[in-house]
Amino acid sequence: MGMVFPAFKSCSPCSHIALNCLYWDAIFKNKGNLKIFIFFSLANLPPLYDAYNFRHTDPVPGVSNGISQLKTSNLAYAYGLGAVLCWSTVATAFKLALQHFTPLQLVLVAVCTSIITLAVILGVQGKLKLLKGQFKSRPLFYLQTGIINPFLYYMVLFESYALLPAQQALALNYTWAILLPLLAVPLLGQKLKGSDILAAITGYMGVLVIATGGNPLSMQFENPLGVAMALVSTGLWSLYWIINTKDKGEPVVSLLLSFMVSLPFILGMVLATDTLPTLSLQALTAGVYVGLFEMGITFVLWLMALKKAERAANISTLAFLTPLLSMCLIALVLKETITASTIAGMGLILSALVMQKLLQPRSPKVEAA
């Protein structure tokens, strides 16, 4: 994040909208779609960079004090940033893994990997002894979270990746960050802001562009089932994290309990509707990678980010940072041609996320006592 674009840093929200309009016009007149996408992503980084107070003028904490010197809000952003950097690789990993597994088989392999990973993390922390007591205190809660995620969420998400090009499934999945603050209104009692409404309208216009292959007025969807699966997965994901904000237990223990509770359901579904996966070295490597960096380690980072965030809408904006690397990996590794409709739709979704941040009222600073 060392590079700053002064011309964009001082832009008002209206200026950003005007720049984005020029951007859309350029997309359909220029064959270098990936280059335009890279420029657009970098150009929109400064307002986010500025908003999160990661400035060159900020004091750098000493090595001895480390992260403990960061304010709680900045620590939430640090956890979230680590999570989204890991997640930037997983769209490509999903597609590679699905060459060896069915969606349900991949859920089974990845969840088993995550259970082992989380157990190791808790073992190192000396917290494995908390599992029994925490489960006994709220068994129905962990049954609920385990069924929603990872069981239903990943079964639906992997199915969407099996049906759609990776670039489309990736772009549609980003709308969870727009849906999260909307669901937080009825479920958490948070106030709905005008910026959230405007972001939702803009973001779901992007969904329409992607789903119709760049011809939204036709209302003819290229793969309606795949699009539906992707959108349903965003609802499940948002619902899971909203429910998790009410959990008073140790976060990583709660996460492991959800995964452990889900395992019998996943295994039962595999045995009833599919076959057990054949584990070649290449297949196992792909499945383990998904379990480590999509579910296990990264889940811990993101859970901690939401736990420490003052408002769900704020931390969800970090999702804006990952599509540049994700799209580049999809193009370079999977050899998918990044289409104009995907870039246009993704751009609308990212614009919605930026808008959500820029248009919300600034909270007064609270000085430390």
C-alpha positions, -999 to 999 in steps of 0.1 A, spaced: 0 0 0 30 23 -4 17 39 -36 -7 69 -33 -25 86 -62 -29 122 -51 -54 130 -79 -77 103 -66 -71 107 -29 -90 139 -25 -120 128 -47 -155 133 -34 -180 105 -38 -195 122 -68 -161 125 -84 -156 88 -79 -189 81 -96 -179 103 -125 -146 86 -128 -163 52 -128 -186 63 -156 -155 71 -177 -142 37 -167 -173 18 -180 -171 36 -213 -134 27 -216 -140 -10 -209 -162 -16 -240 -138 4 -263 -106 -11 -251 -95 -47 -255 -71 -45 -226 -98 -53 -201 -75 -68 -174 -52 -37 -176 -83 -14 -171 -94 -35 -142 -60 -32 -125 -60 6 -130 -95 9 -116 -87 -12 -85 -55 8 -78 -72 41 -84 -99 33 -59 -74 22 -32 -65 57 -18 -99 65 -2 -99 31 15 -62 36 24 -70 70 40 -102 58 57 -84 30 76 -57 54 89 -28 34 75 -7 65 67 30 69 64 28 96 91 14 72 117 38 61 144 52 26 138 48 4 169 80 -10 184 88 -46 179 85 -54 216 50 -40 218 38 -53 184 1 -55 175 -10 -49 211 -4 -11 206 -29 -9 178 -64 4 186 -91 -21 186 -106 -8 153 -72 -9 135 -66 -44 148 -100 -55 133 -87 -41 99 -54 -59 103 -72 -93 109 -95 -86 80 -67 -76 57 -49 -109 64 -80 -128 57 -88 -112 24 -52 -116 12 -56 -154 18 -90 -154 2 -77 -138 -29 -62 -171 -40 -91 -194 -33 -113 -188 -64 -85 -203 -85 -80 -231 -59 -118 -239 -60 -117 -245 -97 -85 -265 -96 -99 -287 -68 -132 -292 -86 -113 -309 -114 -107 -337 -89 -138 -336 -67 -175 -331 -69 -186 -301 -48 -198 -323 -20 -166 -343 -19 -146 -311 -18 -166 -299 12 -158 -332 30 -120 -330 23 -118 -293 31 -138 -295 63 -117 -324 76 -86 -304 69 -100 -274 87 -110 -295 118 -74 -307 121 -60 -272 115 -83 -256 141 -75 -283 166 -38 -277 162 -43 -239 167 -63 -246 199 -37 -271 210 -9 -246 207 -30 -221 226 -38 -246 253 -76 -242 247 -86 -277 236 -100 -283 271 -126 -257 265 -144 -277 238 -165 -299 260 -178 -272 284 -185 -247 256 -205 -272 236 -225 -283 266 -234 -247 274 -251 -241 240 -254 -273 219 -283 -261 198 -264 -229 189 -235 -249 175 -259 -273 157 -274 -242 140 -240 -226 131 -226 -260 119 -255 -267 96 -254 -232 81 -216 -231 78 -197 -251 66 -223 -276 56 -249 -256 36 -228 -227 27 -199 -246 11 -221 -271 -6 -239 -242 -23 -208 -222 -30 -188 -250 -46 -218 -259 -67 -219 -223 -80 -182 -226 -89 -188 -259 -107 -216 -242 -128 -201 -208 -135 -167 -195 -148 -145 -187 -118 -146 -149 -126 -184 -148 -125 -187 -169 -93 -160 -147 -77 -177 -115 -86 -212 -126 -75 -198 -138 -42 -186 -103 -33 -222 -92 -29 -222 -107 6 -204 -76 18 -234 -55 5 -260 -79 19 -244 -82 54 -254 -47 67 -289 -51 52 -294 -83 72 -279 -67 103 -308 -43 104 -335 -68 113 -312 -94 130 -289 -71 150 -310 -40 153 -285 -19 135 -297 13 117 -300 11 79 -280 40 64 -286 57 31 -251 46 19 -261 9 25 -292 13 4 -274 31 -24 -246 4 -23 -272 -24 -25 -288 -8 -56 -254 -3 -73 -240 -37 -63 -270 -57 -75 -270 -38 -108 -235 -54 -111 -250 -88 -105 -275 -82 -133 -247 -72 -157 -227 -104 -149 -257 -127 -149 -269 -115 -183 -235 -115 -200 -234 -77 -203 -270 -73 -216 -291 -65 -185 -321 -52 -205 -326 -86 -221 -332 -103 -187 -318 -135 -203 -295 -152 -178 -267 -173 -191 -267 -197 -162 -296 -189 -139 -290 -219 -116 -253 -210 -111 -262 -174 -104 -289 -184 -79 -264 -207 -61 -239 -179 -59 -264 -155 -44 -279 -180 -20 -243 -186 -7 -239 -149 1 -271 -150 22 -259 -181 41 -225 -165 47 -239 -133 60 -264 -151 82 -236 -172 97 -215 -143 107 -244 -123 121 -254 -153 142 -218 -156 154 -218 -120 168 -241 -134 195 -217 -161 205 -200 -153 239 -176 -183 238 -140 -185 228 -141 -177 190 -118 -204 177 -134 -230 199 -168 -220 185 -155 -223 150 -141 -258 156 -173 -269 173 -193 -257 142 -171 -277 119 -172 -308 141 -209 -307 143 -212 -303 106 -190 -333 97 -217 -360 103 -241 -341 81 -215 -337 53 -204 -373 55 -240 -385 56 -249 -364 25 -218 -378 6 -227 -414 14 -264 -408 5 -260 -389 -27 -223 -392 -39 -193 -414 -34 -163 -410 -12 -135 -391 -29 -105 -408 -44 -74 -391 -29 -46 -388 -54 -17 -366 -43 -28 -338 -67 -64 -339 -55 -55 -341 -19 -32 -311 -22 -59 -290 -38 -85 -300 -12 -61 -294 18 -52 -260 4 -89 -250 3 -94 -263 39 -64 -243 51 -67 -210 34 -105 -207 27 -118 -223 59 -93 -229 86 -67 -202 91 -85 -175 73 -118 -181 91 -100 -175 124 -87 -141 110 -120 -130 97 -139 -141 128 -116 -120 149 -120 -90 126 -158 -91 129 -156 -96 167 -135 -65 171 -152 -43 144 -175 -15 156 -198 -20 127 -202 -49 103 -204 -25 72 -170 -11 80 -150 -44 81 -169 -58 51 -154 -31 29 -121 -48 32 -134 -73 7 -127 -46 -19 -90 -53 -17 -90 -89 -30 -104 -89 -66 -74 -75 -83 -51 -105 -73 -80 -129 -77 -88 -119 -113 -51 -119 -122 -47 -155 -108 -79 -166 -126 -65 -152 -159 -30 -165 -154 -36 -199 -138 -70 -209 -151 -65 -192 -185 -100 -177 -184 -104 -146 -206 -117 -119 -183 -147 -106 -201 -160 -70 -203 -193 -80 -187 -175 -95 -157 -153 -64 -153 -183 -41 -156 -203 -61 -131 -175 -65 -107 -167 -28 -110 -203 -19 -100 -200 -42 -70 -167 -27 -60 -180 8 -65 -209 -1 -42 -184 -11 -15 -164 21 -19 -196 41 -19 -208 24 13 -176 36 30 -173 71 16 -209 81 20 -214 70 56 -212 98 82 -178 101 99 -179 90 136 -163 115 161 -129 104 173 -128 92 209 -96 101 227 -81 74 249 -85 81 286 
